[in-house]
Amino acid sequence: MNDRKHLSGREFERLLEAVRGSRNEIRDRCLILLVFRHGLRDSEACGLDLEQVDVESRILHVARLKGGLSTTHPLRGDEIRAIKAWLVERSRMKAPGRSFFLSERRKPLHRSTDNLLLRKYGEKARLPVADQPHMLRHA
């Protein structure tokens, strides 16, 4: 029985590969990078505001839920590129509001959608810990 509840670096790469060619590839790649690298819960990722993602300063302001300590995290180069690509796509949507991640209906992405996406991509990547999407987070 596998007691591991996180992804290895190679498994994370496979998860990102599973996003390639998907309907919302740009958004989902950005979402997965931020969720995995910063250990975001579904609600934390879906609750991100545009102001929390500071591309110029290369910082992500994480507002932790469930009594966690809110912090700032440095953003890596691949995260910055994914964020910039998503912001271009997001601006084309002409969505109202300040939510960072949006659904195709231009509404804030719901945590159940995030959960479904992580499960779908985890299955496509044949990950050993994909039975629970929250396991796809910390390495």
N, C-alpha and C positions, 0 to 999 in steps of 0.2 A: 504494500500500500504506500502511496506517495503522500507524505505528510507536508511536503513543500507547498507553501501558499503564496509564491511569488514567481515571477518570470526570470529566467536567465537572460543575459544580454542577447544571445542568439534567438531565443524565443520572442523577445521583444522585436527584433528585426523581422522575424516571420510575421508577427502581428501587423507591423507596418506594411509589409509586402501584401498582406491580405486586403489592405485598403485600396491598393492600386487598381485603378479602373472602375472603382465603385461610383455610384451615382453622386455622392457628396464627398468625393475623395479629398478635396482641399480642406473642408471643414473637419472631416473625420481624422485626417492625419494630424492636424493641429490639436484636436481634442485628445487623441491618444498620446501624443507627445507630452502634453501638459499634465494629463492624468497620471501617466506612468512616472514621469520624471519628478513630479512634485507631490505625488501621493494624494491626489485630490479625490475626495468622495464624489459620488454622482451629484449630490446637491451643491457641493462646492464648485465643481466644474460648470454646472448649468447655471449657477448663480453668479458667475463672473460678470462684472461690469467692464465696459471699455476702459474706464479709469484705472482698473486694477492691473491692466496689461500695459506696461510702459516700455515700448520698443526703444525709444530714444535712450533711456537710462538702462535698458536691458534688465529690467526688474519685473517680477510678477509679485503683486501684493496678494497674499493668500489670506482670506478671511476664513479661519477654521470654524467648523461647527462642532457640536457635541462637546463643548468645553475645551476644545483644543486651543493652542496658542497661535494667534494670528501673527504671521511673519512676512518678510519679503525674501524672495528667492531670486538668485541670478538666473538669467535666461542664456542658454547656449546658442551658438550660431545656427544650428538646424532648427531650433525652436523659433528664433527670430525670423528665419526665412519662411517657416510654416505660418507664423502669425501674420507676417506681411502679406503672404498670398491669400490667407483667409480674409484679412481686412479689405483687400481689393475685391474679393468675391462678395463679402458682406456689403460693401458700399454699393455694388451693382444691384443688390436686393432692395435698396432704398427703404430699409426697415425703420420703423419708428422705435424710439426707446434707446436704452444704453446697454442692453444685454449683449455680451460678447458672442456667445454661441446662439445661433438661431436655427429654427427648423425651416423647412421649405416653405412653410406658410408665413414666414417672417415673424414668428413669435419666439420667445425665449425657449431654448431647447429644454425639454422636460427630462427629469432624471430617469424616467422609465425608458425614454428613447436612448439615452446614453447607455443604460444597462443593456438594452436590446442590441445596440451596435457593438458593444464590447463582446457580448455573447456570440453574435453572428461572426465577427471577425476572428474571435478566438477559435470557434469551430472550424472556420475556413482555414486557419493556420494550423489546425490540429494540435492545439496546445494541451498539455497534460493537466493544466489547472483551470481550464475554461469552464468547468461546471458551475462556478460561481463568479460572476463578473468582477466582484470586489477583489478577487484573488489576482486579477491582472494588473494590480497597481504597483506594489512595492518590490523592489529588487535589492 
